[in-house]
Amino acid sequence: MYSTDSLTQYYEAILSGNTDQAYNIIQSVVKEHPTVDAYRLIAHAMYDVGKHWQTNELSVAQEHLATAVSQFVITQLTIHAIESKQQTLQSVALFSIETNQHNLGIQIIRNLFLEQGFVTYFYGADVPNHHIMESLKDVKPDYICYSVTLPNHLTKAKELGELIRQEPSLNHTGIVIGGYALMNHPHLRNQLVHDYYFDSIEDLHQWILEEGE
């Protein structure tokens, strides 16, 4: 478990745009703890950024700066995840739902799958439903995982879930949903087609470990 000091230092580093300091803090966490703890720290810090941005305590520029620094750090951790010796025959498609331009959280989830050797199809943010459906029908992943960051992304998420369930070639595919909006507004989950939802990175990580065996 990372320390409160590490979280505070990381939060201050990303707000100031200090990429080197932020990366060094995460490297220190990874040396002493499982990688999932580093992702938990990053996620916690970015949740705080989002909360303070929504209450106008942080500007749009500060939010973008913090996000850019964290994306760099996650990219470095992706290299570590790709080099994992774990292997599985399973695959997962990951993206942020149409209209959702936030993809930092789904990048973290991708890395957790990568570390267990899953084949990952990562589409990034704001992927139109009709385009993602065409690709999903081609790759036929074992799991589809997408993020809903704000409540106004819910309409497209509902639409996509229904499209997936109506597609015969994807009837074996499990749908995993998550995101800031669903964490803060649990009742919204019931409006979405899904097979899996996890309250924390730890719970998701444990499930991935079990599925990857």
C-alpha positions, -999 to 999 in steps of 0.1 A, spaced: 0 0 0 14 34 -10 18 61 17 -3 92 21 29 112 15 34 96 -19 -1 104 -29 3 141 -18 36 144 -36 23 129 -68 -8 151 -67 14 182 -63 38 170 -90 11 165 -117 -6 199 -109 27 217 -113 35 198 -145 66 182 -130 68 150 -151 101 138 -138 90 141 -102 57 124 -108 74 95 -126 101 91 -99 74 89 -73 56 61 -92 89 43 -98 95 43 -61 61 28 -54 66 1 -80 100 -9 -65 83 -15 -31 48 -26 -39 28 -44 -66 22 -24 -98 -15 -23 -91 -7 0 -61 9 25 -85 -23 25 -106 -44 30 -75 -23 60 -65 -26 75 -100 -63 69 -101 -68 84 -66 -49 115 -75 -68 119 -108 -102 115 -90 -91 143 -67 -82 164 -97 -116 157 -113 -134 165 -81 -116 199 -77 -121 207 -113 -159 201 -110 -160 225 -81 -140 251 -99 -111 248 -75 -89 239 -105 -89 254 -139 -93 235 -172 -57 242 -179 -46 226 -146 -68 196 -152 -53 191 -187 -18 195 -173 -23 169 -146 -39 145 -171 -10 149 -195 16 141 -169 -3 111 -157 -8 98 -192 30 100 -197 36 80 -165 10 54 -175 27 51 -209 59 42 -191 41 16 -171 26 2 -203 61 -7 -214 65 -27 -182 32 -44 -187 40 -54 -223 72 -70 -211 53 -93 -187 60 -130 -191 24 -139 -184 4 -154 -212 -32 -162 -219 -53 -170 -250 -80 -144 -239 -86 -110 -255 -102 -78 -245 -113 -46 -263 -110 -14 -244 -122 22 -250 -140 52 -237 -176 54 -249 -187 77 -277 -188 114 -264 -163 104 -236 -130 121 -243 -114 109 -211 -92 78 -215 -67 78 -187 -87 53 -166 -92 29 -194 -55 31 -201 -48 19 -165 -73 -10 -170 -56 -19 -203 -23 -22 -185 -38 -45 -158 -49 -68 -186 -16 -66 -204 3 -76 -173 -17 -109 -173 -9 -115 -210 -43 -107 -225 -44 -96 -261 -57 -61 -259 -74 -40 -286 -72 -5 -273 -93 21 -292 -88 52 -271 -114 78 -264 -147 89 -279 -151 60 -303 -184 62 -323 -207 33 -316 -212 23 -352 -174 22 -359 -166 3 -327 -192 -23 -335 -177 -30 -370 -143 -36 -354 -157 -57 -325 -174 -80 -350 -140 -85 -367 -119 -91 -336 -146 -110 -315 -129 -104 -281 -136 -124 -251 -144 -92 -232 -154 -57 -241 -145 -30 -215 -155 6 -217 -155 37 -195 -183 61 -186 -168 92 -171 -197 116 -169 -235 111 -166 -241 126 -200 -221 97 -216 -248 73 -204 -270 75 -235 -243 62 -258 -233 36 -233 -269 23 -232 -270 23 -270 -238 3 -273 -247 -23 -248 -279 -30 -267 -260 -32 -300 -235 -57 -285 -263 -79 -272 -281 -79 -305 -250 -90 -324 -248 -128 -328 -210 -129 -333 -206 -113 -299 -229 -134 -279 -200 -151 -261 -184 -117 -251 -185 -104 -216 -192 -67 -211 -172 -49 -184 -182 -13 -175 -166 13 -152 -158 49 -148 -161 79 -126 -198 85 -133 -207 49 -123 -186 51 -92 -202 83 -80 -238 75 -91 -242 37 -85 -279 37 -96 -267 45 -132 -252 10 -135 -286 -6 -136 -294 14 -168 -265 -3 -187 -262 -37 -202 -232 -54 -185 -218 -86 -171 -192 -71 -148 -187 -40 -127 -160 -36 -100 -160 -10 -72 -123 -7 -71 -91 -14 -90 -82 -40 -65 -114 -60 -72 -109 -57 -110 -73 -67 -107 -82 -98 -87 -108 -108 -112 -83 -104 -141 -58 -126 -122 -84 -153 -119 -96 -150 -155 -60 -151 -168 -51 -183 -151 
